[in-house]
């Protein structure tokens, strides 16, 4: 085999390697782009903290409303008892 043939084969192999390196570079760029738009661990922890904070506020509001409802029911019962007494005295009922 002549030196020219050997050189041609080497050049063909280099072209193949160059193509493969180019494809690899494109894949690396695509992966970097995906990493740029992906959420990081800190992003996810922050989102979790916000959600848990919102849930905690909702639970606190629910507890407060429950307590207020119990107080209103008790007040309503007392008013009904007083109304019954007034109705008996006025002989309306």
Phi, psi and omega in degrees: 000135184279166181294327179295318179295318178297317179297319178298316179296320179296318179295320178297317178295321178296321177298318179296315179298319180298318177299316181295320177296320177298315178297320179296319179297319178297317179297319179297316179298317179298318179295318179298320178296319179296321179294326180294327182262355180279148177286140177271170178301318179297322177299315181293321178295318178298317179296319179298317180298319178297316180296313180296323176297317178296318178296318180297318177296320179296317179297317179298316178298317179299316179297318179297315179296324176298315179296317179296321178296318178298318179296318179294321178297318179295317179298317178299317179298316179297319179295321178295318179298316180295322179295321177298319179297315180296318181296321179294318180293324179273354181054048179266325186278000000 
